[in-house]
Amino acid sequence: MFNEILTKIDDIVWGVPTIVLILATGLIMTIAARGIQFTKLGRAFKGIFKKNKGQGELSGFAALCTALSATIGTGNIVGVATAILGGGPGAIFWMWVAAILGTATKYAECMLAIKYREVKPDGHILGGPFYTIEKGMKEKTGWNWKWLAILFAIFGVLAGLLGIGTMTQVNGITDAVNGVFDPNGSNIAFSFLGRSYTWSTVIAGAIITLFAALVIIGGLKRISKVAEKIVPTMALVYVFLGISVLIMNATKIPAAFVLIFKSAFGVSAITAGVAGYVIKMILDSMRKGIARGIFSNEAGLGSAPIAAAPVQTDEPVEQGLVNMTGTVIDTLIICTMTGLAIVLAFFGDILAPGGLVYEMKDGALTLVSNWNGGLEGSQLTAAAFSRVLGGDNISVQFLLMLCLAFFAFTTILGWNYYSEKCLEYITNGKMGAVMVYRILYIVAVAIGPYFAVEEVFQIADITNGLMAIPNCIALIVLAGVVAKETKAYFNKYPKLQ
């Protein structure tokens, strides 16, 4: 019953209106910023390591790593798998669409966060969509939008505490650990409400909770220092594995892309003679792909701007450029590697000419029967890499487990920072409330391993969607400001054109 309720809410939140809003926001930001994700991407990557000058608390690189620490997580390894499970290989295509448009969205929301940030009496800086909504929209329309800013902040707190920040991450870690150390689930620690939990799950959950607590209590600077060290290292390890998969299957990659495009637009279903179900299939593929894409790269969600706001800079456009590279790294590179590995490993027979992706079952269009062998989440991704790379499967699964563990751990830290800043905005800086929240956050990490994967991802999807709606509304209203600021910056620095 709980799953059914979550599914209904998820279907409403991630219905056609939300999908249209997110895609429209990305398109409008692309136009307002003059296709900045295409014309200035090289400049953006060069700016990552530039030394920042101006008022602020973090370097641009530290802010990007903090944002990436929150985005590169279970969404890249578990989220891609669940998207393909729910929407077929075509979900990967819609991830790409969301990411390409989302790169401009990420640029705009981070740039505006710096423009409208506030310096508090004690010198620390607070900024994010809540101030963009409150100050920017009031400046533009003349109306008071603080209620919408508070609503965004409430959704941000809920997303951190109940969704993307805690339960999905620690659940993904413990699932991966269990897949390596106790794949058959033979060492049961305890059972509760019809579910059994292994000692691997219990011990891994306890260790993650302990380390998370030690870092979270240290605040932003400790979180950013951890992120600067872990994120680049583990991203390189995962990219190395991904490149190895692609090199070993180079001849099959074109067919994999064809399958992804066919699945995205229902071509396979049409050839199977079930054209009446094509629209539903495409919508399912779009919904899963875009939802998981947003879950992974968080473009339009409004989270990354919170990390960008304290950057040491007097030029909002500069950090907007740097932060937009996060979407490229997260989705267009890392998520694509995961998606291609799964398609190459599990759809090998379907890659042959004329192979079909969907079939009719019980009057509904579904993916070919049991293509995943009952695997899901991190275990599906690990099995895909193991199948393709061959050799010692345990070694590959162990490496993926380490990547997932570190990715997800830094996401826990990053989202604690995001949700704390949302709470600080709601409470007008009452640190007592923030300290209570830190305790609740750590408790949520502790209980996260004991929820089902499907449940925690649905909760995360719902809270993500609720955050995205007010943030995207603000971005659309402030599209003129985005265009003006972008044009003024590149007129000021013509050599960067």
C-alpha positions as CSV (number, residue, x, y, z in Angstrom):
1,M,0.0,0.0,0.0
2,F,2.9,2.4,0.9
3,N,4.5,1.7,-2.5
4,E,1.2,2.3,-4.3
5,I,0.8,5.6,-2.6
6,L,4.3,6.7,-3.4
7,T,3.8,5.6,-7.0
8,K,0.7,7.7,-7.4
9,I,2.3,10.8,-5.9
10,D,5.4,10.2,-8.0
11,D,3.3,10.0,-11.1
12,I,1.6,13.3,-10.3
13,V,4.8,15.2,-9.4
14,W,6.6,13.9,-12.4
15,G,3.7,14.2,-14.8
16,V,3.7,15.9,-18.1
17,P,3.5,19.4,-16.7
18,T,6.7,19.0,-14.6
19,I,8.6,17.5,-17.5
20,V,7.5,20.3,-19.8
21,L,8.5,22.9,-17.2
22,I,12.0,21.5,-16.8
23,L,12.6,21.1,-20.5
24,A,11.1,24.5,-21.2
25,T,13.4,26.1,-18.6
26,G,16.5,24.5,-20.1
27,L,15.4,25.7,-23.6
28,I,14.7,29.3,-22.4
29,M,18.0,29.5,-20.5
30,T,19.8,28.2,-23.6
31,I,18.3,31.1,-25.6
32,A,18.8,33.7,-22.9
33,A,22.5,32.7,-22.5
34,R,23.0,32.4,-26.3
35,G,23.7,28.7,-26.3
36,I,26.4,29.1,-23.7
37,Q,26.7,25.3,-23.1
38,F,27.9,25.0,-26.7
39,T,29.8,28.2,-27.3
40,K,31.6,28.6,-24.0
41,L,32.1,25.0,-22.7
42,G,35.9,25.1,-23.4
43,R,36.1,28.4,-21.5
44,A,34.1,26.9,-18.6
45,F,36.5,23.9,-18.2
46,K,39.5,26.3,-18.3
47,G,38.0,28.3,-15.5
48,I,37.7,25.4,-13.1
49,F,41.3,25.8,-11.8
50,K,41.4,29.6,-12.0
51,K,42.3,31.4,-8.8
52,N,39.3,33.4,-7.6
53,K,39.4,37.0,-6.5
54,G,36.6,38.7,-4.6
55,Q,34.4,38.3,-1.6
56,G,33.5,34.7,-0.5
57,E,34.5,31.6,1.4
58,L,35.4,29.0,-1.2
59,S,37.5,28.7,-4.3
60,G,35.6,28.0,-7.5
61,F,37.2,24.5,-7.7
62,A,36.1,23.8,-4.1
63,A,32.6,24.9,-4.9
64,L,32.4,22.7,-8.0
65,C,33.7,19.7,-6.0
66,T,31.2,20.4,-3.3
67,A,28.4,20.5,-5.9
68,L,29.8,17.4,-7.7
69,S,30.1,15.6,-4.4
70,A,26.3,15.9,-4.1
71,T,25.6,15.0,-7.7
72,I,28.1,12.2,-8.4
73,G,26.5,9.5,-6.3
74,T,24.0,6.7,-6.5
75,G,22.3,8.5,-9.4
76,N,25.2,7.6,-11.7
77,I,25.4,3.9,-10.7
78,V,22.0,3.0,-9.2
79,G,19.9,5.7,-10.8
80,V,20.8,4.9,-14.4
81,A,20.0,1.2,-13.7
82,T,16.6,2.0,-12.3
83,A,15.9,4.4,-15.2
84,I,16.6,1.6,-17.7
85,L,14.5,-0.9,-15.7
86,G,11.5,1.4,-15.7
87,G,11.8,3.1,-19.0
88,G,14.0,0.9,-21.2
89,P,17.2,1.9,-23.0
90,G,15.4,4.9,-24.4
91,A,15.6,6.5,-20.9
92,I,19.3,7.2,-21.6
93,F,18.4,9.4,-24.5
94,W,16.0,11.5,-22.4
95,M,18.8,11.8,-19.8
96,W,21.0,13.3,-22.5
97,V,18.2,15.7,-23.5
98,A,17.7,16.8,-19.9
99,A,21.5,17.2,-19.5
100,I,22.1,19.2,-22.6
101,L,19.4,21.7,-21.8
102,G,20.2,21.4,-18.1
103,T,23.7,22.6,-18.6
104,A,22.3,26.1,-19.5
105,T,19.9,25.8,-16.5
106,K,22.8,25.0,-14.2
107,Y,24.7,28.0,-15.5
108,A,21.8,30.4,-15.0
109,E,20.8,29.2,-11.5
110,C,24.4,29.3,-10.1
111,M,25.0,32.7,-11.7
112,L,21.8,34.1,-10.2
113,A,22.6,32.6,-6.8
114,I,25.8,34.7,-6.6
115,K,24.1,37.8,-7.9
116,Y,21.4,37.7,-5.2
117,R,23.4,36.2,-2.3
118,E,23.6,37.9,1.1
119,V,26.6,38.5,3.4
120,K,25.5,37.8,7.0
121,P,26.7,40.0,10.0
122,D,29.2,37.3,11.0
123,G,30.7,37.4,7.5
124,H,29.5,34.1,6.2
125,I,27.6,34.1,2.9
126,L,24.2,32.6,2.3
127,G,22.7,32.2,-1.2
128,G,20.6,30.0,-3.4
129,P,17.2,29.8,-5.1
130,F,15.5,31.1,-2.0
131,Y,17.2,34.5,-2.4
132,T,16.9,34.3,-6.1
133,I,13.1,33.9,-5.7
134,E,12.7,36.4,-2.9
135,K,14.9,39.2,-4.2
136,G,15.2,38.6,-7.9
137,M,11.5,37.9,-8.6
138,K,10.5,40.9,-6.4
139,E,12.9,43.1,-8.3
140,K,11.5,41.9,-11.6
141,T,7.8,41.8,-10.8
142,G,7.4,44.1,-7.9
143,W,5.5,41.5,-5.9
144,N,6.4,39.6,-2.7
145,W,7.5,36.1,-3.6
146,K,8.9,35.2,-0.2
147,W,6.2,32.5,0.3
148,L,7.5,30.7,-2.8
149,A,11.1,31.0,-1.5
150,I,10.1,29.4,1.8
151,L,8.3,26.7,0.0
152,F,11.5,25.9,-2.0
153,A,13.5,25.8,1.2
154,I,11.0,23.5,2.9
155,F,11.3,21.1,-0.1
156,G,15.1,21.4,0.1
157,V,15.1,20.3,3.7
158,L,12.8,17.4,3.0
159,A,14.9,16.3,0.0
160,G,18.0,16.3,2.1
161,L,16.5,14.6,5.1
162,L,14.2,12.0,3.4
163,G,15.3,11.7,-0.2
164,I,18.4,12.3,-2.3
165,G,20.6,13.3,0.6
166,T,20.4,10.4,3.0
167,M,18.3,7.2,2.4
168,T,19.1,6.7,-1.3
169,Q,22.8,7.2,-0.8
170,V,23.3,4.9,2.3
171,N,20.9,2.4,0.8
172,G,23.0,2.3,-2.4
173,I,26.2,1.8,-0.4
174,T,24.9,-1.0,1.7
175,D,23.3,-2.7,-1.3
176,A,26.7,-2.7,-3.1
177,V,28.6,-3.9,0.0
178,N,26.1,-6.7,0.5
179,G,26.4,-7.7,-3.2
180,V,30.2,-8.1,-2.7
181,F,30.4,-9.7,0.7
182,D,27.1,-11.5,1.1
183,P,25.4,-11.8,-2.3
184,N,23.3,-14.7,-1.3
185,G,22.1,-13.0,1.9
186,S,23.0,-16.0,4.1
187,N,24.3,-14.1,7.1
188,I,21.1,-12.6,8.5
189,A,21.5,-10.1,11.4
190,F,17.7,-9.6,12.0
191,S,14.3,-9.6,10.3
192,F,11.7,-6.9,10.5
193,L,8.2,-6.5,8.9
194,G,8.9,-9.5,6.6
195,R,12.3,-8.3,5.4
196,S,15.7,-9.7,6.4
197,Y,18.9,-7.7,6.8
198,T,22.4,-9.1,6.6
199,W,25.4,-8.3,8.8
200,S,27.0,-6.7,5.8
201,T,24.2,-4.2,5.6
202,V,24.2,-3.5,9.3
203,I,28.0,-3.1,9.6
204,A,28.3,-0.9,6.5
205,G,25.4,1.3,7.5
206,A,26.9,1.8,11.0
207,I,30.3,2.7,9.5
208,I,28.9,5.2,7.0
209,T,26.8,6.8,9.7
210,L,29.8,7.2,12.0
211,F,32.0,8.8,9.4
212,A,29.2,11.0,8.1
213,A,28.6,12.3,11.6
214,L,32.2,13.2,12.1
215,V,32.4,15.2,8.9
216,I,28.9,16.8,9.1
217,I,29.6,18.3,12.6
218,G,32.6,20.1,11.0
219,G,30.5,22.2,8.7
220,L,31.1,23.5,5.2
221,K,34.9,23.8,5.1
222,R,35.4,20.3,6.3
223,I,32.9,19.0,3.8
224,S,34.6,20.9,0.9
225,K,38.0,19.6,1.9
226,V,36.8,16.0,1.9
227,A,35.0,16.6,-1.4
228,E,38.2,18.1,-3.1
229,K,40.1,14.9,-2.3
230,I,37.6,12.2,-2.9
231,V,35.5,13.3,-5.9
232,P,38.3,13.7,-8.5
233,T,40.0,10.5,-7.5
234,M,36.9,8.2,-7.5
235,A,35.6,9.9,-10.7
236,L,38.8,9.0,-12.5
237,V,38.6,5.4,-11.3
238,Y,35.0,5.0,-12.5
239,V,35.8,6.8,-15.8
240,F,38.7,4.4,-16.3
241,L,36.4,1.4,-15.8
242,G,33.8,2.9,-18.2
243,I,36.4,3.6,-20.9
244,S,37.6,0.1,-20.6
245,V,34.1,-1.2,-21.2
246,L,33.7,1.0,-24.3
247,I,37.1,0.0,-25.8
248,M,36.4,-3.7,-25.4
249,N,33.0,-3.3,-27.1
250,A,33.9,-0.6,-29.6
251,T,32.3,-2.4,-32.5
252,K,28.9,-2.8,-30.7
253,I,28.6,0.9,-29.6
254,P,26.9,2.1,-32.8
255,A,24.3,-0.6,-32.5
256,A,23.8,0.4,-28.8
257,F,23.1,4.0,-29.8
258,V,20.6,2.9,-32.4
259,L,18.8,0.8,-29.8
260,I,18.7,3.7,-27.4
261,F,17.2,6.0,-30.1
262,K,14.7,3.4,-31.2
263,S,13.6,2.7,-27.7
264,A,13.3,6.5,-26.9
265,F,10.9,7.0,-29.8
266,G,9.0,3.7,-29.8
267,V,10.4,2.4,-33.1
268,S,10.7,-1.1,-31.7
269,A,7.1,-1.1,-30.5
270,I,5.9,0.1,-33.9
271,T,7.7,-2.7,-35.7
272,A,6.2,-5.2,-33.2
273,G,2.7,-4.1,-34.3
274,V,1.6,-2.5,-31.0
275,A,1.6,1.1,-32.1
276,G,-1.3,1.9,-29.8
277,Y,1.0,1.7,-26.8
278,V,3.8,3.8,-28.2
279,I,2.8,7.1,-26.6
280,K,2.6,5.5,-23.2
281,M,6.0,3.8,-23.7
282,I,7.6,7.1,-24.8
283,L,6.2,9.0,-21.8
284,D,7.4,6.3,-19.4
285,S,10.9,6.5,-21.0
286,M,10.9,10.3,-20.9
287,R,9.6,10.4,-17.3
288,K,12.2,7.9,-16.0
289,G,15.0,9.3,-18.0
290,I,14.4,13.0,-17.1
291,A,13.6,12.2,-13.5
292,R,16.8,10.1,-13.1
293,G,18.8,12.7,-15.0
294,I,17.7,15.4,-12.7
295,F,18.3,13.1,-9.7
296,S,21.9,12.6,-11.0
297,N,23.0,16.1,-12.2
298,E,20.5,18.2,-10.2
299,A,20.2,20.8,-13.0
300,G,17.1,22.9,-12.3
301,L,16.8,21.4,-8.9
302,G,18.3,24.4,-7.2
303,S,20.9,22.6,-5.1
304,A,24.2,23.4,-6.8
305,P,23.5,27.2,-6.6
306,I,23.6,26.9,-2.8
307,A,27.2,25.6,-3.1
308,A,28.1,28.2,-5.7
309,A,26.9,31.2,-3.6
310,P,29.8,31.4,-1.2
311,V,32.5,31.4,-4.0
312,Q,35.2,34.0,-3.8
313,T,34.2,36.0,-6.9
314,D,32.8,39.4,-7.9
315,E,31.8,38.0,-11.3
316,P,28.7,35.7,-11.1
317,V,29.0,34.6,-14.7
318,E,32.4,33.2,-14.1
319,Q,31.2,30.7,-11.5
320,G,28.1,30.0,-13.5
321,L,30.4,28.8,-16.3
322,V,32.4,26.6,-13.9
323,N,29.4,25.0,-12.3
324,M,27.7,24.2,-15.6
325,T,30.6,21.8,-16.3
326,G,29.2,19.6,-13.5
327,T,26.3,18.6,-15.6
328,V,28.5,17.6,-18.5
329,I,30.8,15.5,-16.2
330,D,28.0,13.9,-14.2
331,T,25.5,12.9,-16.9
332,L,27.0,13.2,-20.4
333,I,30.1,11.4,-19.3
334,I,29.6,9.3,-16.2
335,C,25.9,8.4,-16.6
336,T,26.5,7.6,-20.3
337,M,29.2,5.1,-19.4
338,T,26.9,3.4,-17.0
339,G,24.0,3.3,-19.4
340,L,26.1,2.0,-22.3
341,A,27.7,-0.7,-20.1
342,I,24.2,-2.0,-19.1
343,V,22.9,-1.9,-22.7
344,L,26.0,-3.7,-24.1
345,A,25.9,-6.3,-21.3
346,F,22.2,-7.1,-21.2
347,F,20.9,-6.3,-24.6
348,G,23.6,-8.0,-26.7
349,D,21.1,-10.3,-28.5
350,I,18.7,-7.4,-29.1
351,L,21.5,-5.4,-30.8
352,A,21.2,-7.8,-33.7
353,P,19.2,-6.4,-36.7
354,G,15.5,-6.7,-36.2
355,G,15.8,-7.3,-32.4
356,L,12.9,-6.0,-30.3
357,V,13.1,-4.2,-27.0
358,Y,9.4,-4.5,-26.0
359,E,6.7,-7.2,-25.9
360,M,3.1,-7.4,-25.1
361,K,2.4,-9.0,-21.7
362,D,-1.0,-9.1,-19.9
363,G,-2.3,-6.4,-22.2
364,A,0.5,-4.0,-21.6
365,L,3.7,-3.1,-23.3
366,T,6.8,-4.1,-21.3
367,L,10.5,-4.7,-21.7
368,V,11.5,-8.1,-22.9
369,S,10.9,-10.7,-20.1
370,N,13.5,-10.8,-17.3
371,W,16.3,-9.2,-19.4
372,N,18.0,-8.2,-16.1
373,G,17.9,-11.6,-14.5
374,G,16.2,-10.2,-11.5
375,L,19.0,-7.8,-10.7
376,E,18.4,-4.2,-9.9
377,G,20.2,-1.1,-8.5
378,S,24.0,-1.3,-8.0
379,Q,24.0,-5.1,-8.5
380,L,22.7,-4.7,-12.1
381,T,25.4,-2.1,-12.9
382,A,28.1,-4.3,-11.2
383,A,26.9,-7.3,-13.2
384,A,27.0,-5.3,-16.4
385,F,30.6,-4.2,-15.9
386,S,31.6,-7.7,-14.9
387,R,30.0,-9.3,-18.0
388,V,31.7,-6.9,-20.3
389,L,35.1,-6.7,-18.7
390,G,35.2,-10.4,-17.9
391,G,38.0,-11.8,-15.7
392,D,37.5,-11.9,-11.9
393,N,33.9,-10.7,-11.4
394,I,34.5,-10.1,-7.7
395,S,37.3,-7.7,-8.4
396,V,35.2,-5.6,-10.7
397,Q,32.3,-5.6,-8.3
398,F,34.7,-4.6,-5.5
399,L,36.0,-1.6,-7.5
400,L,32.5,-0.5,-8.3
401,M,31.5,-0.9,-4.7
402,L,34.3,1.4,-3.7
403,C,33.3,4.0,-6.3
404,L,29.7,3.9,-5.2
405,A,30.6,4.0,-1.5
406,F,32.8,7.1,-1.9
407,F,30.4,8.8,-4.4
408,A,27.4,8.3,-2.2
409,F,29.3,9.2,1.0
410,T,30.2,12.6,-0.4
411,T,26.6,13.1,-1.7
412,I,25.5,12.6,1.9
413,L,27.8,15.4,3.0
414,G,27.0,17.7,0.2
415,W,23.2,17.4,0.7
416,N,23.6,18.0,4.4
417,Y,25.1,21.4,3.5
418,Y,22.3,22.2,1.0
419,S,19.5,21.3,3.4
420,E,21.1,23.1,6.3
421,K,21.3,26.3,4.2
422,C,17.6,25.9,3.3
423,L,16.8,25.5,7.1
424,E,19.0,28.5,7.9
425,Y,17.0,30.6,5.5
426,I,13.7,29.4,6.9
427,T,14.7,30.0,10.6
428,N,16.6,33.3,9.9
429,G,19.9,31.8,10.9
430,K,19.0,30.0,14.2
431,M,21.9,27.7,14.7
432,G,20.1,25.7,17.4
433,A,17.6,24.5,14.8
434,V,20.5,23.7,12.5
435,M,22.2,21.5,15.2
436,V,19.0,19.6,15.8
437,Y,18.7,19.1,12.1
438,R,22.2,17.7,11.9
439,I,21.2,15.1,14.5
440,L,18.0,14.2,12.6
441,Y,20.1,14.0,9.4
442,I,22.5,11.5,10.9
443,V,19.5,9.4,12.2
444,A,18.1,9.4,8.7
445,V,21.4,8.0,7.4
446,A,21.4,5.4,10.1
447,I,17.9,4.0,9.2
448,G,18.4,4.4,5.4
449,P,19.7,0.9,4.8
450,Y,16.5,-0.6,6.0
451,F,14.2,0.7,3.3
452,A,13.6,-0.9,-0.1
453,V,15.5,0.6,-3.1
454,E,12.3,1.4,-5.0
455,E,10.8,3.2,-2.0
456,V,13.7,5.5,-1.3
457,F,14.1,6.4,-5.0
458,Q,10.4,7.2,-5.3
459,I,10.7,9.5,-2.2
460,A,13.8,11.1,-3.7
461,D,12.0,11.6,-7.0
462,I,9.0,13.3,-5.3
463,T,11.1,15.7,-3.2
464,N,13.3,16.5,-6.2
465,G,10.3,17.4,-8.4
466,L,8.9,19.6,-5.6
467,M,12.2,21.5,-5.4
468,A,12.5,21.9,-9.2
469,I,9.0,23.5,-9.7
470,P,9.5,26.8,-7.8
471,N,13.2,27.0,-8.9
472,C,12.3,26.7,-12.6
473,I,9.4,29.2,-12.3
474,A,12.0,31.7,-10.9
475,L,14.5,31.0,-13.7
476,I,11.8,31.6,-16.4
477,V,10.8,34.9,-14.8
478,L,14.4,36.0,-14.6
479,A,15.4,34.9,-18.1
480,G,15.9,38.6,-19.0
481,V,18.3,39.1,-16.1
482,V,20.3,36.0,-17.3
483,A,20.5,37.4,-20.8
484,K,21.6,40.9,-19.5
485,E,24.2,39.6,-17.1
486,T,25.7,37.2,-19.7
487,K,25.9,39.8,-22.4
488,A,27.4,42.4,-20.0
489,Y,30.1,40.0,-18.8
490,F,31.3,39.0,-22.3
491,N,31.2,42.6,-23.5
492,K,33.4,43.5,-20.4
493,Y,35.8,40.7,-21.3
494,P,35.8,40.5,-25.1
495,K,38.8,38.3,-25.2
496,L,36.8,35.5,-23.7
497,Q,34.3,35.6,-26.6
